Amino acid sequence: MKNITCKDLLTKYINNYNYIIIDLRDSFTFSKGHIPNSYNIPYELFTKKYAYYLNRTMTYYLICEGGERSKECVNLLLKNNYKAVNISDGYKNWKGPIEYNY
């Protein structure tokens, strides 16, 4: 499994690499602050319906609060032939721009 840190993700974010960030935190927590342009698919929904939301041609970067749930979901995707990367240190370590939903 490929892991990167929030610092590595920030470098990709600034350099505008082609990727999709999926935030696995619950919707309420996501609305209080998240990485701009990330998608919120809460963990419980993601583990049951990921195939509905994703396709195998894209690379997905998964983030949760601390890195454990995203690790579990990345393993699930990799076992099912998706391209995924775990953000190992979680959103709590994100130092880049933040977007809010009110």
N, C-alpha and C positions, 0 to 999 in steps of 0.2 A: 504494500500500500504506500502511496506517495503522501507525504505529509509536508505542509509548509506552515510557517508561522504567520501571524498577523503582519509582522514587519515585511515578510516576503510578499504577502498579498498586497500590501500598500504599494510596494514597488511596481507590481503588475498593474494595480489600479491607476497609478500615476502615468504609467507608460501605455495605458489603454490596450492591454492585451485582449484577445477575444476569448471570453469565458463567461460563465453564468454563475453567480453566487446564490446559493440557496441557504436561507437562514431558517434553522429548525426550531427556534424558540417559539413560544406560544404567541398568538396574535397580539395580546395586550402588551407583552414585553417588547415585541417587535415595534409596535406603534410608539413606544417611548424612546426609541432610538435604534437606528440600524444603518448599515453600509448603504450609501445611495445606489439605486438601481438593483439592489438585491431583491430576491423573491422570497416571500414568506410561505413556507409549507411546514406547519407545525409537525414535530416529530411523530406524534401519534397518527396523523393523517399520512405523512410521508411513508412510514413503514408499511402501510396497507395499500396505498394508491400511487406509489411513485411512478409506475409504468404508465399511468394515465397522463402524468405531467411531463415526462421526460422522453427524449429520443436518444438513440445510441450514437448520433453523429456529433453531439456536442460534448464538451468537457465541463463538468460541474464541480464547483468548489463549495463544499459544505461546511457550515459554521453553526455552532451552538454556543451556549454560554461558556463552557469550560473545555470542550474538546472530546468528551466521551461519547455523547450521542451522535455527533457527526462522524466519529470513527466507526461506530456501529453501522451507520447508514452508508458510509463509503464502502465498507466490506460487503454490505448487501448489494450495492450497485455493481461492484467489481465481480461478484459471483454471478451476476446476471448480464455480464458483457457490456456494461456502461463504462464510460470514462469519468472517473471521479477522483478528487483530491481532498484530503482532510486538512482543515485549518486547525492544527493541533492544539494551539493555546487558547482558542475560543474568543468570542466577542469581547469578553472582559479585558482583553489585551489590545483591542483595536484602538489605534491612535490616529486614524485618518478622519476624513470628513464623516459627519453623521447627518442623517435625514430623519425627520420626525413626521408621524401621521397624527393629526389632531382630529 
